[in-house]
Amino acid sequence: MVERENVLCAFVIFITGNLAQPLDDPCYNYTDLISHGGRSPRCPYLETDEKCDEFLTPSWFRVKVGEEFPQMTSHCPELYSCGAVYPIWLNGTHPAVEDDVVNRTTCLRYTDYCCDEMTYIQIKNCTDFFVYFLSKAPTCIGRCCFDSDVPCPTPAMTTASTTSTTVNSTAAVSMFSHSRLLACVLSVHAFLNV
């Protein structure tokens, strides 16, 4: 009986270790930052609908516009674009999947010079989308830009739907992992008691 319990414990430890790893992976633990297209460099700043990333809590984000997951803009946008006065853009390249988490520089533009203030972020390529570890913008009316073909919002559209919705996938992954673990443990337990 002791041998069966040891086998069961070893199996549970092995399964638990394998299922717990994704919880640390930002591809499975992020917040959706919902945008209605206004973060695109094509979209002008609307004084009646001021947007700002000064209130972001440092965390992993996946940007979602409709059904697409745009990449952070990697070229210098014009002032008064991305729905903000001061656009923030990626001064570098996006990583490949095999690069894992990378450190990159972002630039805040508030003059004719493209990179008036630099900050640092982390990015991970999750195959179908990117996640970005973002912190609050250095100043209000500074906003991260993301390339998107979705039409720019109009003042009436943004007034009706400016609330950002956040969805944290940790709970779903955790619940899925625990239910799989329980099913495995019960299966092994039934097998060993046969």
Biotite code that builds the C-alpha atoms (Angstrom):
import biotite.structure as struc

atoms = struc.array([
    struc.Atom([0.000, 0.000, 0.000], chain_id="A", res_id=1, res_name="MET", atom_name="CA", element="C"),
    struc.Atom([2.874, 2.401, 0.801], chain_id="A", res_id=2, res_name="VAL", atom_name="CA", element="C"),
    struc.Atom([4.290, 1.903, -2.704], chain_id="A", res_id=3, res_name="GLU", atom_name="CA", element="C"),
    struc.Atom([0.930, 2.796, -4.297], chain_id="A", res_id=4, res_name="ARG", atom_name="CA", element="C"),
    struc.Atom([0.673, 5.956, -2.177], chain_id="A", res_id=5, res_name="GLU", atom_name="CA", element="C"),
    struc.Atom([4.215, 6.980, -3.161], chain_id="A", res_id=6, res_name="ASN", atom_name="CA", element="C"),
    struc.Atom([3.411, 6.463, -6.856], chain_id="A", res_id=7, res_name="VAL", atom_name="CA", element="C"),
    struc.Atom([0.215, 8.474, -6.457], chain_id="A", res_id=8, res_name="LEU", atom_name="CA", element="C"),
    struc.Atom([2.030, 11.306, -4.629], chain_id="A", res_id=9, res_name="CYS", atom_name="CA", element="C"),
    struc.Atom([4.798, 11.423, -7.236], chain_id="A", res_id=10, res_name="ALA", atom_name="CA", element="C"),
    struc.Atom([2.230, 11.506, -10.030], chain_id="A", res_id=11, res_name="PHE", atom_name="CA", element="C"),
    struc.Atom([0.241, 14.296, -8.344], chain_id="A", res_id=12, res_name="VAL", atom_name="CA", element="C"),
    struc.Atom([3.405, 16.373, -7.800], chain_id="A", res_id=13, res_name="ILE", atom_name="CA", element="C"),
    struc.Atom([4.419, 15.875, -11.444], chain_id="A", res_id=14, res_name="PHE", atom_name="CA", element="C"),
    struc.Atom([0.958, 16.842, -12.768], chain_id="A", res_id=15, res_name="ILE", atom_name="CA", element="C"),
    struc.Atom([0.612, 19.791, -10.373], chain_id="A", res_id=16, res_name="THR", atom_name="CA", element="C"),
    struc.Atom([4.003, 21.181, -11.395], chain_id="A", res_id=17, res_name="GLY", atom_name="CA", element="C"),
    struc.Atom([3.163, 20.923, -15.102], chain_id="A", res_id=18, res_name="ASN", atom_name="CA", element="C"),
    struc.Atom([-0.274, 22.496, -14.750], chain_id="A", res_id=19, res_name="LEU", atom_name="CA", element="C"),
    struc.Atom([0.926, 25.358, -12.536], chain_id="A", res_id=20, res_name="ALA", atom_name="CA", element="C"),
    struc.Atom([3.485, 26.674, -15.025], chain_id="A", res_id=21, res_name="GLN", atom_name="CA", element="C"),
    struc.Atom([1.034, 28.501, -17.330], chain_id="A", res_id=22, res_name="PRO", atom_name="CA", element="C"),
    struc.Atom([-0.190, 30.636, -14.414], chain_id="A", res_id=23, res_name="LEU", atom_name="CA", element="C"),
    struc.Atom([3.198, 32.397, -14.416], chain_id="A", res_id=24, res_name="ASP", atom_name="CA", element="C"),
    struc.Atom([3.149, 32.775, -18.201], chain_id="A", res_id=25, res_name="ASP", atom_name="CA", element="C"),
    struc.Atom([1.810, 36.201, -19.258], chain_id="A", res_id=26, res_name="PRO", atom_name="CA", element="C"),
    struc.Atom([0.175, 34.516, -22.279], chain_id="A", res_id=27, res_name="CYS", atom_name="CA", element="C"),
    struc.Atom([-2.269, 32.983, -19.774], chain_id="A", res_id=28, res_name="TYR", atom_name="CA", element="C"),
    struc.Atom([-2.329, 35.738, -17.178], chain_id="A", res_id=29, res_name="ASN", atom_name="CA", element="C"),
    struc.Atom([-3.181, 39.130, -18.633], chain_id="A", res_id=30, res_name="TYR", atom_name="CA", element="C"),
    struc.Atom([-5.899, 41.759, -18.701], chain_id="A", res_id=31, res_name="THR", atom_name="CA", element="C"),
    struc.Atom([-7.697, 42.656, -21.911], chain_id="A", res_id=32, res_name="ASP", atom_name="CA", element="C"),
    struc.Atom([-7.404, 46.373, -22.621], chain_id="A", res_id=33, res_name="LEU", atom_name="CA", element="C"),
    struc.Atom([-10.491, 46.997, -24.735], chain_id="A", res_id=34, res_name="ILE", atom_name="CA", element="C"),
    struc.Atom([-10.181, 49.718, -27.363], chain_id="A", res_id=35, res_name="SER", atom_name="CA", element="C"),
    struc.Atom([-12.728, 50.955, -29.865], chain_id="A", res_id=36, res_name="HIS", atom_name="CA", element="C"),
    struc.Atom([-10.108, 51.828, -32.460], chain_id="A", res_id=37, res_name="GLY", atom_name="CA", element="C"),
    struc.Atom([-9.048, 55.135, -30.981], chain_id="A", res_id=38, res_name="GLY", atom_name="CA", element="C"),
    struc.Atom([-5.488, 53.988, -30.186], chain_id="A", res_id=39, res_name="ARG", atom_name="CA", element="C"),
    struc.Atom([-4.557, 53.872, -33.873], chain_id="A", res_id=40, res_name="SER", atom_name="CA", element="C"),
    struc.Atom([-2.091, 56.478, -35.185], chain_id="A", res_id=41, res_name="PRO", atom_name="CA", element="C"),
    struc.Atom([-4.786, 57.319, -37.771], chain_id="A", res_id=42, res_name="ARG", atom_name="CA", element="C"),
    struc.Atom([-7.175, 58.511, -35.053], chain_id="A", res_id=43, res_name="CYS", atom_name="CA", element="C"),
    struc.Atom([-6.967, 62.156, -34.002], chain_id="A", res_id=44, res_name="PRO", atom_name="CA", element="C"),
    struc.Atom([-7.117, 63.523, -30.496], chain_id="A", res_id=45, res_name="TYR", atom_name="CA", element="C"),
    struc.Atom([-10.660, 64.576, -29.605], chain_id="A", res_id=46, res_name="LEU", atom_name="CA", element="C"),
    struc.Atom([-10.688, 67.359, -27.051], chain_id="A", res_id=47, res_name="GLU", atom_name="CA", element="C"),
    struc.Atom([-14.237, 66.433, -26.057], chain_id="A", res_id=48, res_name="THR", atom_name="CA", element="C"),
    struc.Atom([-13.157, 62.852, -25.285], chain_id="A", res_id=49, res_name="ASP", atom_name="CA", element="C"),
    struc.Atom([-9.726, 63.060, -23.660], chain_id="A", res_id=50, res_name="GLU", atom_name="CA", element="C"),
    struc.Atom([-7.949, 59.706, -23.260], chain_id="A", res_id=51, res_name="LYS", atom_name="CA", element="C"),
    struc.Atom([-5.019, 58.950, -20.999], chain_id="A", res_id=52, res_name="CYS", atom_name="CA", element="C"),
    struc.Atom([-2.962, 55.952, -19.839], chain_id="A", res_id=53, res_name="ASP", atom_name="CA", element="C"),
    struc.Atom([-1.834, 57.670, -16.645], chain_id="A", res_id=54, res_name="GLU", atom_name="CA", element="C"),
    struc.Atom([-4.177, 55.456, -14.635], chain_id="A", res_id=55, res_name="PHE", atom_name="CA", element="C"),
    struc.Atom([-2.938, 52.053, -15.853], chain_id="A", res_id=56, res_name="LEU", atom_name="CA", element="C"),
    struc.Atom([-1.956, 49.706, -13.053], chain_id="A", res_id=57, res_name="THR", atom_name="CA", element="C"),
    struc.Atom([1.360, 47.986, -13.873], chain_id="A", res_id=58, res_name="PRO", atom_name="CA", element="C"),
    struc.Atom([0.300, 44.661, -15.360], chain_id="A", res_id=59, res_name="SER", atom_name="CA", element="C"),
    struc.Atom([0.310, 42.433, -18.443], chain_id="A", res_id=60, res_name="TRP", atom_name="CA", element="C"),
    struc.Atom([-2.176, 43.603, -21.080], chain_id="A", res_id=61, res_name="PHE", atom_name="CA", element="C"),
    struc.Atom([-3.476, 42.262, -24.364], chain_id="A", res_id=62, res_name="ARG", atom_name="CA", element="C"),
    struc.Atom([-5.020, 45.013, -26.470], chain_id="A", res_id=63, res_name="VAL", atom_name="CA", element="C"),
    struc.Atom([-8.305, 44.060, -28.100], chain_id="A", res_id=64, res_name="LYS", atom_name="CA", element="C"),
    struc.Atom([-10.069, 46.020, -30.835], chain_id="A", res_id=65, res_name="VAL", atom_name="CA", element="C"),
    struc.Atom([-13.216, 44.212, -31.942], chain_id="A", res_id=66, res_name="GLY", atom_name="CA", element="C"),
    struc.Atom([-12.030, 40.701, -32.766], chain_id="A", res_id=67, res_name="GLU", atom_name="CA", element="C"),
    struc.Atom([-8.415, 41.646, -33.484], chain_id="A", res_id=68, res_name="GLU", atom_name="CA", element="C"),
    struc.Atom([-5.363, 42.016, -31.256], chain_id="A", res_id=69, res_name="PHE", atom_name="CA", element="C"),
    struc.Atom([-3.262, 44.829, -32.736], chain_id="A", res_id=70, res_name="PRO", atom_name="CA", element="C"),
    struc.Atom([0.441, 45.325, -32.187], chain_id="A", res_id=71, res_name="GLN", atom_name="CA", element="C"),
    struc.Atom([1.885, 48.389, -30.518], chain_id="A", res_id=72, res_name="MET", atom_name="CA", element="C"),
    struc.Atom([2.831, 50.996, -33.112], chain_id="A", res_id=73, res_name="THR", atom_name="CA", element="C"),
    struc.Atom([6.546, 50.735, -33.934], chain_id="A", res_id=74, res_name="SER", atom_name="CA", element="C"),
    struc.Atom([6.993, 53.984, -35.845], chain_id="A", res_id=75, res_name="HIS", atom_name="CA", element="C"),
    struc.Atom([6.886, 57.584, -34.674], chain_id="A", res_id=76, res_name="CYS", atom_name="CA", element="C"),
    struc.Atom([3.261, 58.788, -34.811], chain_id="A", res_id=77, res_name="PRO", atom_name="CA", element="C"),
    struc.Atom([2.185, 62.386, -35.222], chain_id="A", res_id=78, res_name="GLU", atom_name="CA", element="C"),
    struc.Atom([1.365, 64.526, -32.212], chain_id="A", res_id=79, res_name="LEU", atom_name="CA", element="C"),
    struc.Atom([-2.381, 64.575, -31.500], chain_id="A", res_id=80, res_name="TYR", atom_name="CA", element="C"),
    struc.Atom([-2.851, 61.009, -32.758], chain_id="A", res_id=81, res_name="SER", atom_name="CA", element="C"),
    struc.Atom([-3.829, 57.693, -31.153], chain_id="A", res_id=82, res_name="CYS", atom_name="CA", element="C"),
    struc.Atom([-6.728, 59.586, -29.581], chain_id="A", res_id=83, res_name="GLY", atom_name="CA", element="C"),
    struc.Atom([-4.285, 61.509, -27.370], chain_id="A", res_id=84, res_name="ALA", atom_name="CA", element="C"),
    struc.Atom([-2.175, 64.644, -27.372], chain_id="A", res_id=85, res_name="VAL", atom_name="CA", element="C"),
    struc.Atom([1.053, 62.740, -26.651], chain_id="A", res_id=86, res_name="TYR", atom_name="CA", element="C"),
    struc.Atom([1.383, 59.357, -28.383], chain_id="A", res_id=87, res_name="PRO", atom_name="CA", element="C"),
    struc.Atom([3.487, 56.569, -26.880], chain_id="A", res_id=88, res_name="ILE", atom_name="CA", element="C"),
    struc.Atom([5.061, 54.145, -29.345], chain_id="A", res_id=89, res_name="TRP", atom_name="CA", element="C"),
    struc.Atom([7.414, 51.150, -29.420], chain_id="A", res_id=90, res_name="LEU", atom_name="CA", element="C"),
    struc.Atom([10.950, 52.175, -30.344], chain_id="A", res_id=91, res_name="ASN", atom_name="CA", element="C"),
    struc.Atom([12.058, 48.710, -31.450], chain_id="A", res_id=92, res_name="GLY", atom_name="CA", element="C"),
    struc.Atom([10.724, 45.459, -32.821], chain_id="A", res_id=93, res_name="THR", atom_name="CA", element="C"),
    struc.Atom([8.249, 42.891, -31.618], chain_id="A", res_id=94, res_name="HIS", atom_name="CA", element="C"),
    struc.Atom([9.706, 39.577, -30.445], chain_id="A", res_id=95, res_name="PRO", atom_name="CA", element="C"),
    struc.Atom([9.386, 36.205, -32.147], chain_id="A", res_id=96, res_name="ALA", atom_name="CA", element="C"),
    struc.Atom([7.610, 33.414, -30.245], chain_id="A", res_id=97, res_name="VAL", atom_name="CA", element="C"),
    struc.Atom([10.918, 31.753, -29.316], chain_id="A", res_id=98, res_name="GLU", atom_name="CA", element="C"),
    struc.Atom([12.237, 35.015, -27.761], chain_id="A", res_id=99, res_name="ASP", atom_name="CA", element="C"),
    struc.Atom([10.010, 34.621, -24.690], chain_id="A", res_id=100, res_name="ASP", atom_name="CA", element="C"),
    struc.Atom([9.689, 37.868, -22.647], chain_id="A", res_id=101, res_name="VAL", atom_name="CA", element="C"),
    struc.Atom([11.806, 40.735, -24.001], chain_id="A", res_id=102, res_name="VAL", atom_name="CA", element="C"),
    struc.Atom([12.594, 44.232, -22.719], chain_id="A", res_id=103, res_name="ASN", atom_name="CA", element="C"),
    struc.Atom([11.859, 47.109, -25.073], chain_id="A", res_id=104, res_name="ARG", atom_name="CA", element="C"),
    struc.Atom([11.855, 50.900, -25.043], chain_id="A", res_id=105, res_name="THR", atom_name="CA", element="C"),
    struc.Atom([8.805, 53.058, -25.630], chain_id="A", res_id=106, res_name="THR", atom_name="CA", element="C"),
    struc.Atom([8.885, 56.725, -26.508], chain_id="A", res_id=107, res_name="CYS", atom_name="CA", element="C"),
    struc.Atom([6.527, 59.488, -25.445], chain_id="A", res_id=108, res_name="LEU", atom_name="CA", element="C"),
    struc.Atom([6.329, 62.193, -28.065], chain_id="A", res_id=109, res_name="ARG", atom_name="CA", element="C"),
    struc.Atom([5.406, 65.728, -27.016], chain_id="A", res_id=110, res_name="TYR", atom_name="CA", element="C"),
    struc.Atom([7.480, 67.883, -29.420], chain_id="A", res_id=111, res_name="THR", atom_name="CA", element="C"),
    struc.Atom([8.719, 67.586, -32.997], chain_id="A", res_id=112, res_name="ASP", atom_name="CA", element="C"),
    struc.Atom([11.361, 65.189, -31.693], chain_id="A", res_id=113, res_name="TYR", atom_name="CA", element="C"),
    struc.Atom([9.963, 61.637, -31.842], chain_id="A", res_id=114, res_name="CYS", atom_name="CA", element="C"),
    struc.Atom([11.334, 60.402, -28.520], chain_id="A", res_id=115, res_name="CYS", atom_name="CA", element="C"),
    struc.Atom([11.066, 63.091, -25.862], chain_id="A", res_id=116, res_name="ASP", atom_name="CA", element="C"),
    struc.Atom([10.820, 60.662, -22.962], chain_id="A", res_id=117, res_name="GLU", atom_name="CA", element="C"),
    struc.Atom([11.701, 56.970, -22.831], chain_id="A", res_id=118, res_name="MET", atom_name="CA", element="C"),
    struc.Atom([10.156, 54.277, -20.660], chain_id="A", res_id=119, res_name="THR", atom_name="CA", element="C"),
    struc.Atom([10.678, 50.551, -20.598], chain_id="A", res_id=120, res_name="TYR", atom_name="CA", element="C"),
    struc.Atom([8.167, 47.777, -21.123], chain_id="A", res_id=121, res_name="ILE", atom_name="CA", element="C"),
    struc.Atom([8.202, 44.028, -21.560], chain_id="A", res_id=122, res_name="GLN", atom_name="CA", element="C"),
    struc.Atom([6.585, 42.153, -24.458], chain_id="A", res_id=123, res_name="ILE", atom_name="CA", element="C"),
    struc.Atom([5.835, 38.503, -25.120], chain_id="A", res_id=124, res_name="LYS", atom_name="CA", element="C"),
    struc.Atom([4.705, 36.949, -28.395], chain_id="A", res_id=125, res_name="ASN", atom_name="CA", element="C"),
    struc.Atom([1.896, 34.496, -27.591], chain_id="A", res_id=126, res_name="CYS", atom_name="CA", element="C"),
    struc.Atom([1.645, 33.235, -31.218], chain_id="A", res_id=127, res_name="THR", atom_name="CA", element="C"),
    struc.Atom([-1.833, 34.679, -31.931], chain_id="A", res_id=128, res_name="ASP", atom_name="CA", element="C"),
    struc.Atom([-1.346, 37.932, -30.023], chain_id="A", res_id=129, res_name="PHE", atom_name="CA", element="C"),
    struc.Atom([1.192, 39.947, -28.042], chain_id="A", res_id=130, res_name="PHE", atom_name="CA", element="C"),
    struc.Atom([1.020, 40.838, -24.370], chain_id="A", res_id=131, res_name="VAL", atom_name="CA", element="C"),
    struc.Atom([2.638, 43.983, -23.011], chain_id="A", res_id=132, res_name="TYR", atom_name="CA", element="C"),
    struc.Atom([3.701, 44.762, -19.462], chain_id="A", res_id=133, res_name="PHE", atom_name="CA", element="C"),
    struc.Atom([2.588, 48.377, -19.271], chain_id="A", res_id=134, res_name="LEU", atom_name="CA", element="C"),
    struc.Atom([2.700, 50.929, -16.486], chain_id="A", res_id=135, res_name="SER", atom_name="CA", element="C"),
    struc.Atom([1.025, 54.283, -16.199], chain_id="A", res_id=136, res_name="LYS", atom_name="CA", element="C"),
    struc.Atom([1.955, 56.929, -18.755], chain_id="A", res_id=137, res_name="ALA", atom_name="CA", element="C"),
    struc.Atom([4.483, 59.542, -17.571], chain_id="A", res_id=138, res_name="PRO", atom_name="CA", element="C"),
    struc.Atom([1.843, 62.226, -18.090], chain_id="A", res_id=139, res_name="THR", atom_name="CA", element="C"),
    struc.Atom([-1.862, 62.444, -18.653], chain_id="A", res_id=140, res_name="CYS", atom_name="CA", element="C"),
    struc.Atom([-2.890, 62.862, -22.255], chain_id="A", res_id=141, res_name="ILE", atom_name="CA", element="C"),
    struc.Atom([-0.133, 60.358, -23.021], chain_id="A", res_id=142, res_name="GLY", atom_name="CA", element="C"),
    struc.Atom([-1.456, 57.141, -24.522], chain_id="A", res_id=143, res_name="ARG", atom_name="CA", element="C"),
    struc.Atom([-0.020, 53.953, -26.034], chain_id="A", res_id=144, res_name="CYS", atom_name="CA", element="C"),
    struc.Atom([-0.624, 53.573, -29.765], chain_id="A", res_id=145, res_name="CYS", atom_name="CA", element="C"),
    struc.Atom([-1.679, 50.306, -31.385], chain_id="A", res_id=146, res_name="PHE", atom_name="CA", element="C"),
    struc.Atom([-2.003, 49.732, -35.137], chain_id="A", res_id=147, res_name="ASP", atom_name="CA", element="C"),
    struc.Atom([-5.561, 48.924, -36.167], chain_id="A", res_id=148, res_name="SER", atom_name="CA", element="C"),
    struc.Atom([-7.703, 49.159, -39.275], chain_id="A", res_id=149, res_name="ASP", atom_name="CA", element="C"),
    struc.Atom([-10.874, 49.639, -37.238], chain_id="A", res_id=150, res_name="VAL", atom_name="CA", element="C"),
    struc.Atom([-12.496, 53.019, -37.991], chain_id="A", res_id=151, res_name="PRO", atom_name="CA", element="C"),
    struc.Atom([-11.686, 55.816, -35.579], chain_id="A", res_id=152, res_name="CYS", atom_name="CA", element="C"),
    struc.Atom([-14.399, 56.455, -33.034], chain_id="A", res_id=153, res_name="PRO", atom_name="CA", element="C"),
    struc.Atom([-16.555, 59.540, -33.338], chain_id="A", res_id=154, res_name="THR", atom_name="CA", element="C"),
    struc.Atom([-17.319, 61.751, -30.302], chain_id="A", res_id=155, res_name="PRO", atom_name="CA", element="C"),
    struc.Atom([-20.824, 60.268, -29.981], chain_id="A", res_id=156, res_name="ALA", atom_name="CA", element="C"),
    struc.Atom([-19.444, 56.725, -30.193], chain_id="A", res_id=157, res_name="MET", atom_name="CA", element="C"),
    struc.Atom([-16.735, 57.261, -27.581], chain_id="A", res_id=158, res_name="THR", atom_name="CA", element="C"),
    struc.Atom([-19.025, 59.039, -25.146], chain_id="A", res_id=159, res_name="THR", atom_name="CA", element="C"),
    struc.Atom([-21.357, 56.045, -25.137], chain_id="A", res_id=160, res_name="ALA", atom_name="CA", element="C"),
    struc.Atom([-18.646, 53.413, -24.709], chain_id="A", res_id=161, res_name="SER", atom_name="CA", element="C"),
    struc.Atom([-15.498, 54.630, -22.991], chain_id="A", res_id=162, res_name="THR", atom_name="CA", element="C"),
    struc.Atom([-15.504, 52.201, -20.082], chain_id="A", res_id=163, res_name="THR", atom_name="CA", element="C"),
    struc.Atom([-12.639, 49.740, -20.369], chain_id="A", res_id=164, res_name="SER", atom_name="CA", element="C"),
    struc.Atom([-13.553, 46.162, -19.646], chain_id="A", res_id=165, res_name="THR", atom_name="CA", element="C"),
    struc.Atom([-10.928, 43.947, -18.099], chain_id="A", res_id=166, res_name="THR", atom_name="CA", element="C"),
    struc.Atom([-10.906, 40.184, -18.290], chain_id="A", res_id=167, res_name="VAL", atom_name="CA", element="C"),
    struc.Atom([-8.301, 38.319, -16.290], chain_id="A", res_id=168, res_name="ASN", atom_name="CA", element="C"),
    struc.Atom([-7.723, 34.833, -17.595], chain_id="A", res_id=169, res_name="SER", atom_name="CA", element="C"),
    struc.Atom([-6.003, 33.582, -14.421], chain_id="A", res_id=170, res_name="THR", atom_name="CA", element="C"),
    struc.Atom([-9.210, 32.366, -12.790], chain_id="A", res_id=171, res_name="ALA", atom_name="CA", element="C"),
    struc.Atom([-10.298, 30.402, -15.866], chain_id="A", res_id=172, res_name="ALA", atom_name="CA", element="C"),
    struc.Atom([-6.875, 28.773, -16.292], chain_id="A", res_id=173, res_name="VAL", atom_name="CA", element="C"),
    struc.Atom([-6.663, 28.026, -12.578], chain_id="A", res_id=174, res_name="SER", atom_name="CA", element="C"),
    struc.Atom([-10.146, 26.458, -12.508], chain_id="A", res_id=175, res_name="MET", atom_name="CA", element="C"),
    struc.Atom([-9.338, 24.421, -15.631], chain_id="A", res_id=176, res_name="PHE", atom_name="CA", element="C"),
    struc.Atom([-6.008, 23.272, -14.158], chain_id="A", res_id=177, res_name="SER", atom_name="CA", element="C"),
    struc.Atom([-7.568, 22.244, -10.868], chain_id="A", res_id=178, res_name="HIS", atom_name="CA", element="C"),
    struc.Atom([-10.406, 20.314, -12.533], chain_id="A", res_id=179, res_name="SER", atom_name="CA", element="C"),
    struc.Atom([-7.903, 18.494, -14.787], chain_id="A", res_id=180, res_name="ARG", atom_name="CA", element="C"),
    struc.Atom([-5.732, 17.731, -11.785], chain_id="A", res_id=181, res_name="LEU", atom_name="CA", element="C"),
    struc.Atom([-8.691, 16.382, -9.829], chain_id="A", res_id=182, res_name="LEU", atom_name="CA", element="C"),
    struc.Atom([-9.748, 14.189, -12.770], chain_id="A", res_id=183, res_name="ALA", atom_name="CA", element="C"),
    struc.Atom([-6.185, 12.813, -13.073], chain_id="A", res_id=184, res_name="CYS", atom_name="CA", element="C"),
    struc.Atom([-5.913, 12.138, -9.339], chain_id="A", res_id=185, res_name="VAL", atom_name="CA", element="C"),
    struc.Atom([-9.267, 10.337, -9.294], chain_id="A", res_id=186, res_name="LEU", atom_name="CA", element="C"),
    struc.Atom([-8.294, 8.278, -12.332], chain_id="A", res_id=187, res_name="SER", atom_name="CA", element="C"),
    struc.Atom([-4.945, 7.258, -10.831], chain_id="A", res_id=188, res_name="VAL", atom_name="CA", element="C"),
    struc.Atom([-6.599, 6.528, -7.475], chain_id="A", res_id=189, res_name="HIS", atom_name="CA", element="C"),
    struc.Atom([-9.220, 4.304, -9.144], chain_id="A", res_id=190, res_name="ALA", atom_name="CA", element="C"),
    struc.Atom([-6.492, 2.546, -11.169], chain_id="A", res_id=191, res_name="PHE", atom_name="CA", element="C"),
    struc.Atom([-4.359, 1.849, -8.078], chain_id="A", res_id=192, res_name="LEU", atom_name="CA", element="C"),
    struc.Atom([-7.321, 0.516, -6.100], chain_id="A", res_id=193, res_name="ASN", atom_name="CA", element="C"),
    struc.Atom([-8.326, -1.974, -8.811], chain_id="A", res_id=194, res_name="VAL", atom_name="CA", element="C"),
])
